Amino acid sequence: MKLLARRSARAEDRFEKWIRQRHQERVLSGETQSTGACPNEAFLRGLARRSKKIPLSDPRIDHAANCPVCMTRILAIRSEYRSRQRTLTYALGTIGCLFVVAGLFVWSHYREHRRQTLAAAAPVSETVDLLNADTTRGQQLSRLQSVVLPATAVHLTIILPRFSLPGQYLVAVTRDQSGNGVIAEGLAPAATIKGQVRLSVSLDLRKAKPGAYFLSTTHEQDQAAYYYPLQIK
């Protein structure tokens, strides 16, 4: 039933459209007669745009529907209106495309900036060889040439001094050899590899200003820290 109703409605629409076209042809060819004076431009524009403010009982509608001059003007206004609508649609489509392109550009720029930021924050691998360092404790400095590390995130491999024990170590970067002013620290297990006790730890030194610091190691079973001179550049 719904399908038949739709087909019937479409047939009626085509028939009404055909009637309107036939009437327009008769009006434009002068086969109809109109009474009274032609309505003003504002009324014709409202009629062309099918304004609901104009009541169907208005006698000017009957005149315009049978007047070749008014009908010509109404058709011209409708054509002008459709042209503006198409132009507006194209303009909105173009603006939408520009917004999409701009959004993709901003997103691409953001992704590249994020990639560069993450790349800059990627840890730098460094190795500190303390194998031959003297294991003096506390405020007595080990005899070792100053260790140099960059002011960035560091994945640090430390070769501990001879006779060091495997196990858990606390590795720290401090401002003095008393353990004050901790810049960065991390826990890491040490293991014996090819006769050397080694550990690997990640330290974030990005906030450290260039200058002199100390690198300390503390075994889990020994509360005394060993300090080594450190330069951050």
C-alpha positions in Angstrom: 0.0 0.0 0.0 2.8 2.4 0.8 4.5 1.7 -2.5 1.3 2.4 -4.4 0.8 5.7 -2.4 4.3 6.8 -3.3 3.8 6.1 -7.0 0.5 7.9 -6.9 2.1 10.9 -5.2 4.9 11.0 -7.8 2.4 10.8 -10.6 0.4 13.7 -9.1 3.6 15.8 -8.7 4.6 15.2 -12.4 1.0 16.1 -13.4 1.0 19.3 -11.4 4.4 20.3 -12.7 3.2 19.7 -16.3 0.1 21.9 -15.6 2.4 24.7 -14.2 4.6 24.6 -17.2 1.7 24.6 -19.6 0.2 27.6 -17.8 3.5 29.5 -17.9 3.7 28.8 -21.6 0.2 30.2 -22.2 0.9 33.3 -20.0 4.2 34.0 -21.7 2.7 33.6 -25.1 0.0 36.2 -24.2 -3.0 33.7 -24.3 -4.2 34.8 -20.8 -5.6 38.1 -19.6 -4.8 39.9 -16.4 -6.7 42.5 -14.5 -5.4 45.5 -12.5 -2.0 47.0 -12.3 1.2 45.0 -11.9 2.4 44.4 -8.3 5.6 46.1 -7.2 9.1 44.4 -7.2 8.9 43.5 -3.5 5.7 41.5 -4.0 7.0 39.7 -7.0 10.2 38.8 -5.2 8.2 37.4 -2.3 6.0 35.5 -4.7 9.0 34.1 -6.5 10.5 32.9 -3.3 7.1 31.4 -2.2 6.9 33.6 0.9 4.3 32.4 3.4 3.5 36.0 4.3 1.5 36.4 1.1 -2.1 35.0 1.6 -3.5 33.0 -1.3 -6.6 35.3 -1.3 -4.4 38.3 -2.4 -5.8 39.5 -5.8 -2.3 40.4 -6.9 -1.5 36.7 -7.1 -4.2 36.1 -9.7 -2.8 39.1 -11.7 0.8 37.9 -11.5 -0.3 34.3 -12.5 -1.9 35.6 -15.7 0.4 38.5 -16.6 3.2 37.9 -19.1 5.3 40.8 -17.6 4.9 39.6 -14.1 5.5 36.0 -15.0 8.7 36.8 -16.9 9.9 38.8 -13.9 9.0 36.0 -11.4 10.9 33.4 -13.6 13.9 35.7 -13.8 13.9 36.2 -10.0 13.7 32.4 -9.4 16.6 31.8 -11.8 18.6 34.5 -10.0 17.7 33.0 -6.6 18.8 29.5 -7.7 22.1 30.9 -9.1 22.8 32.6 -5.8 22.0 29.4 -3.9 24.4 27.4 -6.1 27.1 30.0 -5.6 26.5 29.9 -1.9 26.7 26.1 -1.9 29.9 26.1 -3.8 31.4 28.8 -1.6 30.4 26.8 1.6 31.9 23.7 0.0 35.1 25.5 -0.8 35.3 26.9 2.7 34.7 23.4 4.1 37.5 22.0 2.0 39.9 24.8 3.1 39.0 24.0 6.7 39.8 20.3 6.1 43.1 21.2 4.4 44.0 23.6 7.2 43.1 21.0 9.8 45.2 18.4 8.1 48.1 20.8 7.9 47.8 21.7 11.6 47.6 18.0 12.5 50.6 17.2 10.4 52.6 20.0 11.9 51.5 18.9 15.4 52.5 15.3 14.7 55.9 16.4 13.4 56.5 18.7 16.4 55.5 15.8 18.7 57.8 13.5 16.8 60.7 15.9 17.2 59.9 16.4 20.8 59.8 12.7 21.5 63.0 12.3 19.5 64.7 15.0 21.6 63.5 13.3 24.7 64.7 9.8 23.6 67.4 8.6 26.0 71.0 8.9 25.0 73.1 5.8 25.6 76.2 6.5 27.7 78.7 4.2 29.5 80.7 5.1 32.6 83.7 2.9 33.3 84.4 2.8 37.1 86.3 -0.5 36.9 89.6 1.0 38.1 88.1 3.6 40.5 89.1 3.6 44.1 86.2 2.6 46.3 86.4 5.4 49.0 83.3 6.2 50.8 81.3 9.2 52.0 82.9 12.6 51.5 86.2 11.1 50.3 86.3 11.3 46.5 87.3 8.4 44.4 90.4 9.0 42.2 88.9 9.1 38.9 88.8 11.5 35.9 85.6 13.4 36.0 82.7 11.7 34.3 80.9 13.7 31.6 77.2 13.3 30.8 74.9 15.4 28.6 72.0 17.4 30.0 69.3 15.1 28.6 67.6 11.8 29.2 70.4 9.2 29.6 70.3 5.4 29.5 73.4 4.9 31.6 75.5 1.7 31.7 77.9 1.7 34.6 80.8 -0.7 35.0 81.2 -0.8 38.7 84.6 -0.9 40.5 86.5 -4.2 41.1 85.1 -6.4 43.8 81.7 -4.7 43.7 78.8 -7.0 44.6 75.9 -7.9 42.3 72.4 -6.8 43.5 70.2 -3.8 43.6 71.9 -0.3 43.4 70.6 3.2 43.9 72.3 5.5 41.3 71.9 9.2 41.9 73.2 12.5 40.5 73.7 15.1 43.3 75.0 18.6 43.8 77.5 17.6 46.4 79.2 14.5 47.8 77.0 14.5 50.8 73.9 13.4 48.8 72.2 16.9 48.9 70.4 18.3 45.9 69.4 15.2 44.1 69.0 15.9 40.4 68.1 12.4 39.2 68.1 8.9 40.6 67.1 5.4 39.8 67.2 1.8 41.0 68.8 -0.9 38.9 70.0 -4.5 39.4 73.7 -5.2 38.8 74.9 -8.4 37.4 78.3 -10.0 36.6 79.0 -10.0 32.9 82.4 -11.3 31.6 84.0 -10.8 35.0 82.6 -7.2 35.4 79.7 -6.1 37.5 77.5 -3.9 35.4 74.1 -2.2 35.7 71.9 -0.1 33.4 69.8 2.8 34.7 67.8 5.6 33.1 68.4 9.1 34.4 66.6 12.3 33.3 69.1 15.1 33.3 67.2 17.5 31.2 66.6 20.0 34.0 70.2 20.0 35.1 72.2 23.1 34.3 75.8 22.7 33.0 78.3 22.4 35.8 79.9 20.2 38.4 77.9 17.4 40.1 78.5 14.0 41.6 77.5 10.5 40.5 76.8 8.1 43.4 76.1 4.4 43.7 74.7 2.7 46.8 74.3 -1.1 47.2 71.1 -2.3 48.8 73.1 -4.0 51.6 75.4 -1.1 52.2 74.0 2.3 53.2 77.3 4.1 52.4 77.4 5.8 49.0 80.4 6.0 46.7 80.8 9.4 44.9 82.4 10.2 41.6 83.0 13.6 40.1 80.6 14.4 37.3 80.4 17.1 34.7 77.1 17.9 33.0 77.3 19.7 29.7 
